[in-house]
Amino acid sequence: MSGRGSNLVALGDALAPDPGVAIAVVISDRDAAALEAAGERGWPTHRLVDHTDGTEWLAALEAAEADLVVLAGYLRLVPADVVRRYRGRIINIHPALLPKHGGAGMYGLRVHRAVLEAGERESGATVHLVDEEYDRGTILAQGRVEVKAGDTPERLAQRILTVEHRLLPAAVRAAATSGTPVPFAFT
């Protein structure tokens, strides 16, 4: 996590009634509001000393007995050895309809500004598998929103965030049911 943690909180709230699915640990590359939110909810946290150190990641994930790694607001590449160990079990949520408007540097309002500048008629959020490149893994599901006349990046971002708050828990539930992240229908 590296952001304010709204997807983390929405995920935790959505999963709370399900005793078979729990947040094992919240990992961040910096002091972030997400760590504070996790602490307030009693979820274990780990602040990375070196975000490029896969050994540190793996130690935290293995100590927590994590089966699935969920990126929500994490803006850096996951170390290659972590991707190798958890291949097919790391998912990310991106605030656009990939493969458009993804890649290095495409996050936050930059994404929404790019969508508007491209004249897109729709945008949304994408849950995808994570690999060694930004936003290139297999797409598991997308939630769509209409781009409205007069939209600003901020207005578009808010509508997409409400979709993200439903899409990410749906992805985690689908993975829990299947035992691994899988493509799923989302409406």
matplotlib code that plots the C-alpha trace (Angstrom):
import matplotlib.pyplot as plt

x = [0.0, 1.2, -1.9, -4.6, -6.0, -9.6, -9.4, -7.9, -10.6, -13.4, -11.8, -11.6, -15.2, -16.4, -14.6, -15.3, -18.4, -16.5, -14.6, -12.7, -11.0, -8.9, -6.3, -3.1, -0.7, -0.7, 2.7, 3.7, 6.8, 6.4, 4.5, 1.0, -2.5, -3.2, -0.8, -2.6, -6.0, -4.8, -3.5, -6.8, -8.5, -6.1, -4.6, -0.9, 1.4, 4.9, 6.7, 9.3, 12.8, 13.8, 11.0, 13.4, 14.4, 12.4, 13.7, 12.1, 8.8, 8.9, 9.7, 6.7, 4.3, 5.5, 5.3, 1.7, 1.0, -0.4, -1.9, -2.8, -1.0, -3.4, -1.9, -4.2, -2.5, 1.0, 2.9, 6.2, 7.2, 7.0, 10.5, 11.0, 11.7, 8.3, 6.6, 8.3, 7.3, 3.7, 3.2, -0.5, -1.3, -0.7, -3.5, -3.6, -6.4, -5.8, -8.1, -8.6, -9.7, -6.4, -4.6, -5.2, -3.8, -1.5, 2.2, 4.9, 3.8, 0.1, -1.6, -4.0, -5.3, -2.7, -4.7, -8.0, -6.5, -5.2, -8.6, -10.2, -7.5, -7.9, -11.7, -12.7, -16.4, -15.9, -13.4, -13.4, -11.2, -9.3, -8.2, -5.3, -2.5, 0.8, 4.0, 7.3, 5.9, 3.5, -0.1, 0.6, -0.7, -3.8, -7.0, -9.4, -12.3, -13.2, -15.8, -16.9, -18.2, -19.4, -17.2, -19.6, -19.5, -17.8, -16.0, -12.9, -10.2, -11.4, -15.1, -14.1, -11.8, -14.5, -17.0, -14.3, -13.3, -16.8, -16.4, -12.9, -14.4, -16.8, -14.4, -11.5, -13.5, -15.2, -11.7, -10.6, -13.8, -13.4, -9.8, -10.9, -13.6, -11.4, -8.2, -6.4, -7.2, -9.4, -11.3, -14.8, -18.0, -18.5, -21.5]
y = [0.0, 3.5, 5.6, 6.7, 3.2, 3.6, 0.3, -1.5, -0.3, -1.2, -4.6, -5.3, -4.1, -6.3, -9.4, -9.0, -11.2, -14.1, -16.1, -17.9, -14.7, -12.3, -9.7, -11.4, -8.4, -4.9, -4.0, -0.5, 1.0, 4.2, 5.7, 5.8, 6.4, 2.7, 1.5, 3.7, 2.4, -1.2, -0.6, 0.9, -2.2, -4.6, -5.9, -6.7, -4.3, -4.2, -1.1, -2.1, -0.8, -1.4, -1.8, -3.5, -6.2, -9.3, -11.1, -8.6, -8.9, -12.7, -12.8, -10.6, -12.5, -15.9, -14.9, -13.9, -17.1, -15.1, -17.0, -14.1, -10.7, -7.8, -4.5, -1.5, 1.8, 0.3, 2.3, 0.5, -2.8, -5.8, -7.4, -10.1, -12.8, -12.0, -12.2, -15.6, -17.0, -15.7, -15.9, -16.1, -15.1, -11.4, -9.1, -5.3, -2.8, -0.1, 2.9, 2.6, 0.0, -1.7, -2.1, 1.6, 4.2, 1.9, 1.6, 3.4, 6.7, 6.1, 6.4, 8.7, 11.8, 11.2, 8.3, 10.1, 13.2, 10.8, 9.2, 12.6, 13.9, 10.8, 11.5, 8.1, 7.5, 5.1, 4.3, 2.2, -0.1, -3.2, -6.1, -7.9, -10.4, -8.8, -9.8, -8.1, -5.1, -2.4, -3.2, -6.0, -9.1, -11.0, -9.1, -10.8, -8.3, -4.8, -2.4, 0.3, 3.9, 6.4, 9.4, 12.3, 15.6, 18.2, 15.5, 16.6, 14.1, 14.5, 13.7, 10.8, 9.5, 9.5, 7.5, 5.0, 4.7, 3.5, 0.8, -0.2, -0.6, -3.3, -4.8, -5.6, -7.5, -9.4, -10.4, -11.6, -13.6, -15.2, -16.1, -17.6, -19.6, -20.9, -21.3, -18.9, -15.7, -16.3, -14.2, -13.5, -11.6, -8.2, -6.0]
z = [0.0, -0.6, -0.6, 1.7, 2.0, 0.8, -1.2, 1.7, 4.1, 1.5, 1.0, 4.7, 5.3, 2.4, 3.6, 7.3, 7.3, 5.5, 8.1, 5.3, 3.9, 6.0, 5.6, 6.7, 6.6, 5.1, 3.6, 2.6, 1.0, 3.1, 6.0, 4.6, 5.8, 4.8, 7.6, 10.1, 8.9, 9.1, 12.6, 13.8, 12.5, 14.2, 10.9, 11.1, 9.2, 7.8, 6.7, 4.1, 4.8, 1.2, -1.3, -3.8, -1.4, -2.3, 0.7, 3.0, 1.1, 1.2, 4.9, 5.7, 3.4, 4.6, 8.3, 7.7, 5.7, 2.8, 0.0, -2.2, -2.6, -3.3, -4.5, -4.0, -4.3, -4.5, -7.2, -7.6, -9.3, -7.1, -6.8, -9.4, -6.8, -5.2, -8.5, -9.2, -5.8, -6.0, -9.8, -10.5, -6.9, -7.1, -8.2, -8.7, -9.2, -11.8, -12.2, -16.0, -18.5, -19.3, -21.6, -22.2, -19.9, -17.9, -17.4, -15.5, -14.1, -14.9, -11.5, -9.7, -11.5, -14.3, -15.5, -15.4, -17.2, -19.9, -20.3, -20.7, -23.1, -25.3, -25.6, -24.2, -23.8, -20.9, -18.3, -15.2, -13.1, -14.0, -11.7, -13.3, -12.4, -11.6, -13.5, -14.0, -15.9, -15.0, -15.8, -18.4, -16.5, -17.5, -17.0, -14.6, -14.6, -15.4, -14.0, -16.4, -16.0, -18.5, -19.1, -18.9, -20.6, -18.4, -16.4, -14.5, -13.6, -10.0, -10.8, -12.9, -10.3, -7.6, -9.8, -10.6, -7.0, -6.1, -8.8, -7.4, -3.9, -5.3, -7.9, -5.7, -3.0, -5.9, -7.2, -3.8, -3.3, -6.7, -5.9, -2.5, -4.1, -6.8, -4.8, -7.2, -9.0, -12.0, -14.6, -13.3, -14.3, -12.8, -13.1]

ax = plt.figure().add_subplot(projection="3d")
ax.plot(x, y, z, "-o")
ax.set_aspect("equal")
plt.show()
